Every structure is written in C-alpha cells, then in structure tokens.
C-alpha cells in the first residue's frame, strides 16, 4: 500500500512540475523584460497583438550605424499607428549608447546593456558552447547578399568574418 501511495505521489508531483515548467500559450522563447534608456520597463510580453520591429545592434557595427537613418524614417512613417512598436536591443553599455545617441539620434526605444538578452533569446550555441548571434554585414539587395557576418560571443564582441 505504501508503494502505491508513493507512486501516486511521485506521479502527481511529476505532472505538477511539468505543468509549471511548460511555457504558457501566451509566452514565447523570445520574451524579455529590461529597462530602456529612458528608465521605462520594456516587457515584450506586454506587446502581444502589436507589430514589433526589433533591431539588434551595437555601437561599433558599421552597418548598424548606416541603417539608422532609414530605420528612423520607418518610425516616422508609422508614428501614428500605436500598434507598431520599434525596439532596439543594443549590445553596448548604457554610457556608451548615451554618447553614441548624441551624435546618431535613433528613434527606436533603445534597450542598452542587452547583450544577455540578445545571446539568450536570439543566439545559437556552437559545438564549443559559445553562443553566437550573426549580424549581416551587407544589406538586402547589395552585392553578396549573404555577406560577412559578425558574431557576438561571450562575454565580449567577437568580430569573426564568415564569407
């Protein structure tokens, strides 16, 4: 009898634990919460039902810098549509982003210090356990569309080109 009760208890415990660890239908592996540059909380789960334009960037990425003007134009084009949200996850420290934004205004809601979010939510582990996020080094329609890639490794930015 004790054996049966123990088995039933373990089964119930297993089902309970499985239910707690299973993602809810409203959660996503891409969900994150972090402070934006202005101090507001950016919680991606609160953006359900909206169109989210997400830009992964860092201040030393030449293509990231080149595309800011076009991305700002996109924000302007959709500024009256409250169902479109623009977020820039910056793999750079807040102090560095503040300096950068003084010279390069960026209309997105910027989340600084986002390397951890970028790596854990958008990264791919390689065979050595390094987590890499590929940044295209050419834009769409440019010669060599696949282009070189930049990798964000752990804990610093690695600039290994992949042609």
C-alpha positions as CSV (number, residue, x, y, z in Angstrom):
1,X,0.0,0.0,0.0
2,X,2.8,2.4,0.8
3,X,4.4,1.6,-2.5
4,X,1.2,2.5,-4.4
5,X,0.8,5.7,-2.4
6,X,4.4,6.7,-3.1
7,X,4.0,6.0,-6.8
8,X,0.8,8.1,-7.0
9,X,2.5,10.9,-5.1
10,X,5.5,10.8,-7.4
11,X,3.3,10.8,-10.5
12,X,1.3,13.7,-9.1
13,X,4.5,15.6,-8.3
14,X,5.8,14.9,-11.8
15,X,2.7,16.2,-13.5
16,X,2.7,19.3,-11.3
17,X,6.3,20.1,-12.1
18,X,5.8,19.5,-15.8
19,X,2.8,21.8,-15.8
20,X,4.8,24.6,-14.0
21,X,7.8,24.4,-16.4
22,X,5.7,24.2,-19.6
23,X,5.5,27.5,-21.4
24,X,2.1,29.1,-21.2
25,X,0.4,29.6,-24.6
26,X,1.0,33.3,-24.2
27,X,4.7,33.1,-23.5
28,X,7.5,33.0,-26.1
29,X,11.1,31.9,-26.0
30,X,11.8,35.5,-27.2
31,X,10.1,37.2,-24.3
32,X,12.3,39.6,-22.3
33,X,11.9,42.4,-19.8
34,X,14.5,45.2,-19.4
35,X,15.0,48.9,-18.8
36,X,15.0,51.2,-21.8
37,X,17.3,54.2,-22.0
38,X,14.6,56.5,-20.5
39,X,14.2,54.2,-17.5
40,X,10.8,52.7,-18.6
41,X,10.3,48.9,-18.4
42,X,10.2,47.3,-21.8
43,X,8.3,44.0,-21.3
44,X,7.9,42.1,-24.6
45,X,5.0,40.1,-23.2
46,X,3.0,43.3,-22.9
47,X,3.3,43.8,-26.6
48,X,1.2,40.9,-27.7
49,X,-1.0,41.8,-30.6
50,X,1.3,44.6,-31.8
51,X,3.7,44.6,-34.7
52,X,7.2,44.7,-33.1
53,X,10.1,45.8,-35.2
54,X,13.2,44.6,-33.4
55,X,16.7,45.8,-34.2
56,X,19.7,44.0,-32.7
57,X,22.7,46.3,-32.9
58,X,25.8,47.7,-31.2
59,X,27.6,51.0,-31.4
60,X,30.7,49.7,-33.4
61,X,28.7,48.0,-36.1
62,X,29.2,50.0,-39.3
63,X,26.0,48.6,-41.0
64,X,24.0,49.3,-37.8
65,X,25.1,52.9,-38.0
66,X,24.4,53.2,-41.7
67,X,20.9,51.9,-41.4
68,X,19.8,54.2,-38.5
69,X,18.6,57.0,-40.9
70,X,16.4,54.5,-42.8
71,X,15.1,53.0,-39.6
72,X,14.2,56.5,-38.2
73,X,12.3,57.1,-41.5
74,X,10.3,53.9,-40.8
75,X,9.4,55.1,-37.3
76,X,8.2,58.4,-38.8
77,X,6.1,56.6,-41.4
78,X,4.3,54.6,-38.6
79,X,4.3,57.1,-35.8
80,X,0.5,57.5,-35.9
81,X,0.0,53.7,-35.7
82,X,0.1,52.7,-32.0
83,X,0.0,49.0,-33.0
84,X,3.6,49.2,-34.3
85,X,6.4,49.3,-31.8
86,X,10.1,49.9,-32.6
87,X,12.7,48.4,-30.2
88,X,16.5,48.5,-30.5
89,X,18.4,46.0,-28.4
90,X,21.8,47.4,-28.0
91,X,24.8,45.1,-27.2
92,X,26.6,48.1,-25.8
93,X,26.8,49.7,-22.3
94,X,24.4,52.4,-21.4
95,X,27.0,55.1,-21.0
96,X,28.5,54.3,-24.4
97,X,25.0,54.2,-26.0
98,X,24.2,57.6,-24.5
99,X,27.3,59.1,-26.1
100,X,26.6,57.4,-29.4
101,X,23.0,58.7,-29.5
102,X,24.1,62.3,-29.1
103,X,25.8,62.0,-32.4
104,X,23.5,59.5,-34.0
105,X,19.8,60.0,-32.9
106,X,17.9,56.8,-33.1
107,X,14.1,56.9,-32.9
108,X,13.6,53.4,-31.6
109,X,13.0,52.6,-27.9
110,X,16.6,51.6,-27.1
111,X,17.4,48.9,-24.5
112,X,21.1,49.2,-23.6
113,X,23.2,46.5,-22.0
114,X,21.1,44.0,-23.9
115,X,23.9,41.5,-24.7
116,X,22.5,39.0,-22.4
117,X,19.0,39.2,-24.0
118,X,20.5,39.0,-27.5
119,X,22.6,36.0,-26.6
120,X,20.0,34.0,-24.7
121,X,17.0,34.9,-26.9
122,X,18.5,35.2,-30.4
123,X,21.8,33.3,-30.1
124,X,22.8,29.9,-31.3
125,X,25.3,27.8,-29.3
126,X,28.1,26.3,-31.3
127,X,29.9,23.0,-30.7
128,X,32.2,24.6,-28.2
129,X,29.4,26.2,-26.1
130,X,30.0,29.7,-27.4
131,X,26.7,31.5,-28.2
132,X,26.8,33.4,-31.5
133,X,24.5,35.9,-33.0
134,X,25.1,36.7,-36.6
135,X,24.9,40.3,-37.7
136,X,24.8,40.7,-41.5
137,X,27.5,43.0,-42.9
138,X,25.7,43.8,-46.2
139,X,22.1,44.9,-46.6
140,X,19.4,43.4,-48.7
141,X,19.9,43.8,-52.4
142,X,23.6,44.6,-52.0
143,X,26.2,42.6,-53.8
144,X,27.0,39.5,-51.8
145,X,23.6,39.5,-50.1
146,X,24.7,36.8,-47.6
147,X,27.6,39.0,-46.8
148,X,30.0,38.7,-44.0
149,X,28.6,38.1,-40.6
150,X,29.6,39.4,-37.2
151,X,29.4,37.2,-34.1
152,X,28.6,38.3,-30.6
153,X,30.4,35.9,-28.4
154,X,30.5,35.6,-24.7
155,X,31.3,37.9,-22.9
156,X,32.7,40.4,-25.5
157,X,32.0,41.1,-29.1
158,X,34.0,38.8,-31.4
159,X,34.5,40.0,-35.0
160,X,35.0,36.8,-36.9
161,X,34.0,37.2,-40.6
162,X,32.1,34.5,-42.4
163,X,32.2,34.9,-46.1
